[in-house]
Amino acid sequence: MQLNRTLKWCHKRLVPNCPTGKLRFESTSTVRGATVERLKIPIDQIKSISEPQIDFGLPIAVAKSRRVAKGARNVSNALPPTLQYVRDTMDRHKNYVVLTQMGSFYELYFEHAEIYAPKLNLTLTSREYTHGKVSFAGFPVHQIQRHLKVLVKDHGYSVAIADQFLKDSSITNETNRFLRRVTRIVTPGTFMDEAFENLQENTYLLSIEFPGKATLRTADIDMKIGLCWCDISTGEVYVQQVSLKDTVSAITRIGPREILLDEELMSFSLEKGEWFTELVELKKYFVKYQRLPSGHREMKTFYHLFNCDEEVDRSFAKLDSTVRDLTQKETAALRNILFYIEEHLPNAQVNLQTPQRQLTTSIMQIDSRTNSSLELTSTMRSNSRKGSLLSVIRRTVTPSGSRLLSQWLCAPSLNLSEIHRRQKLVKLFKENDDLMKTIFRTLKQTYDMPRILQKFTFGKGEATELLQLAHSLQSAGVILKLLQKASEKTNKMPLTKLTSSLISPLQCNEFLIEKVLGTLDEEQFLRSRKAPAEFESLGTENGGQKGLDVDPLGESSPWVVQSNASSQLQKLHKLHNELLVSRDILRHDLESFFTTKFQARTVQLKLKQSNEFAIHITASPSNIREIMFKLKEGLLFREELFRVIQKSAQTCWLSHESWLELGHELELTAMKIKKEESAYMNELKGEFVKRSSSIRRIAHTLDYLDVLTSFAKLSLEKSLTCPSVNSTTEFNVTSGRHIMVEDALSTKSLEHFTPNDCNIQAQELWIVTGPNMGGKSTFLRQNAIIAILAQIGCFVPCKSATIGLVDKIFSRMGSADDLYNEMSTFMVEMVETSYILNGATSSSLAILDEIGRGTSGKEGVSIAYATLKHLIERNKCRSLFATHFGTELQALVRGKCHPEQQQKISFYQSAVLDVGENEFYYDHRLTPGVCTQSDAIKVALRAGFPRDSLLHAEEVLKA
Ligand SMILES: Nc1ncnc2c1ncn2[C@@H]1O[C@H](COP(=O)(O)OP(=O)(O)OP(=O)(O)O)[C@@H](O)[C@H]1O
């Protein structure tokens, strides 16, 4: 609507002097459902038109600001070089917010200052130059993460950061001393500032590759689409080829923060669903249309973005063979993502892992509606995590373990041997309580290794991270020994084999761990971090106020690296200690000098905040006066004069050559030690990065163990049973429960969950009837959840279960969100049902709730009947069908279906039990048969419906 008005307005005003083709969309981004459209309008033409009277939103702000920019450019010669750089950068990065480092501040200039300063709550100022005023706003460098969060995460902008580098320290002219360059472009998918990240989730950037000119043809649901997604903060890269009909399920499973599409697709507005309805789901995501001219680039030219490993040749060979095996679409999607990363992180080492290929045939497919109706990761009502399946089953103790659990939950396995492997390990941990608890305890002492490794790759990370990584690897060693012991104890061949498959990837380079733990002074480091007040003894004025860096003299030894780490450090520490001794001697000499001559109370050597090395003396007012008098007369100490820096009644600050020289020397040595320490730590970081492959292997094994031990714990807590998972099409569950409903009941009331059986084969269908609130939907969902839990290797809530692998789970539970708000309820119901009827196979499980309820009774029944016929005849999947049309459907099945088909359809019901006048309770137990009434009046009464009104309803029913 807004866009149309905008376009009309533009055409009206611009067409006379705007040749066709000059006006085009520059980019369209969807930020949480809201479409942000930007127009590219030639600057000169903007100037010639008057302001529109419509709410133009962002485009006009941009247009307006460009007009200002043009004003500045007209006199570009007059711009100082620094501002000219900013202007050029802004012109080069047109769709980005440009932040430029100026000393210890990041600043926004020109129109960007005007547009974004209010959003960031910054004060907008301006400075006068020869050509006019330039607006600007800024914030201190250390606040970058906070402001990036607002710009990128909250508003969905892309931000180009131009950092400042020292060009030549000998140049005194501030302007020429520094050079600036764009070091990073931050978008929602490349946002890595983890202070604001939920570490339990991946930050995926997803590139989708459609076949060339696909959108010019009618959408063919079987056309092949390439996907590549990558989490830069952990280095994970995945590729997959899916068919168009499965694309949205894949996007839901991946849950990307940003989706990358070729700019050419922009004019087709895929998110409107006109080309392919399902793609309206794109509205939920941040979609970036980008020119991606990566097609002409050879894959090898992107290899520098991968693993900076010591086994570099080997890993490139592996990369080569992985890339060779990819399909054309997968390769194109991968190439696009690499191109984008390269462009957004120029000059940075990225250290990506070799791409892992996901095969559609190796994972259960769960479409987005099923994902939300089963509340896998968030609840439907409040869209919160609490109460979702993930939150109810999560017992993992590490963030990366939680990430793996989420990945499994959204993509259960279809690999029988992998499922059995997980089950066996869960059983092992369940039966060995001690082993499970010790692994848990040890895992709690580990840190997020893949993220730390990436930090090192980007040149970030300090001693804390080095120690965290070393401790995590050490914990991996402890777990390795635990597993070794466990496997020796069991003596059962299959189990020994199983544990040893976990043991070998946990082997690590102990030398490096020892080097870190042996040379970094952890205690000292922790103490100095915890207690800045301790620096008061440093001898610096107001010591401690500036934290660790306040000790320029290094007197309180805030050193992180032990002196024995290198011969150079040893030498420097020796020198530093000698200087400290000289300082003590000097202080002692000055003390005796001033106390003997002037009865001074205290004499201290300090470094003032103004960076002056000063002697601080306290004495009585008369003694201070005497000192001042003698100083004027030319008081000498070690043959040098004093100079007065500051004086009050009872104190004075003096400077003296002896302390000046010594102080400077101390400061210089302390700086050299810090530099040496930093070089040493960089070397250690580099050593870890070189071992990326093995560290990632270890981290992955720990995550795997975290999830499996958490399953064992969950299984004990919730009395779960190991299901038998096989390649048949059985689905036999005895006394199954809905794990989330059961959990909610136990925390909110004293009620118990009523278990129910479910026994269906391929081509069989259960029609479940019952009163409103009778538990029909719960029953449908619980069985789908049991299938998912079974296929991620978790035990399941029931007495026993045999589950033939489910390739796809489909649901139609009336949970469509407002993406489809342009369609009627019935239309949505039909879209969703068609999706099931077109996609379910004989290995699928379909759960359908109240098909046909969105239209008139008779037509609704006919649609419901047609659906169930199609499910058993064509799809031949396992189906559960909840309905209020039980009697009608039973009559149709008996009258129209072949006896063989009738055998495949079973009717089950739940009931309401009356226990007195207007008193009743739900019996959630399913029994064979058809429930003839919905007891809607009872439910309405309980919900507070006016009693008088219900009398009318009863009258109608009796008639
Ligand atoms: N097996 C069960 N044991 C105990 N409580 C249950 C059981 N099944 C459902 N419930 C409770 O009943 C409530 C309603 O269940 P559900 O939504 O499945 O009913 P329904 O038959 O689908 O209702 P409607 O026809 O109105 O959609 C649930 O929220 C849960 O609290």
The ligand as an ORCA input file, in Angstrom:
! r2SCAN-3c Opt
* xyz 0 1
  N      -4.358    -37.262     28.416
  C      -4.550    -36.191     29.194
  N      -4.410    -36.259     30.523
  C      -4.632    -35.182     31.299
  N      -4.982    -33.991     30.837
  C      -5.151    -33.855     29.516
  C      -4.939    -34.932     28.633
  N      -5.155    -34.508     27.378
  C      -5.487    -33.212     27.482
  N      -5.491    -32.817     28.746
  C      -5.818    -31.479     29.249
  O      -6.953    -31.009     28.538
  C      -6.667    -29.767     27.898
  C      -7.383    -29.705     26.573
  O      -6.869    -30.663     25.709
  P      -6.963    -30.533     24.139
  O      -6.700    -29.170     23.704
  O      -6.113    -31.623     23.602
  O      -8.495    -30.841     23.906
  P      -9.281    -30.947     22.521
  O     -10.109    -32.175     22.606
  O      -8.374    -30.857     21.370
  O     -10.217    -29.680     22.617
  P     -11.013    -28.904     21.433
  O     -11.868    -29.878     20.736
  O     -11.791    -27.887     22.177
  O      -9.954    -28.316     20.550
  C      -5.155    -29.756     27.778
  O      -4.665    -28.463     27.776
  C      -4.698    -30.516     29.003
  O      -4.590    -29.658     30.118
*
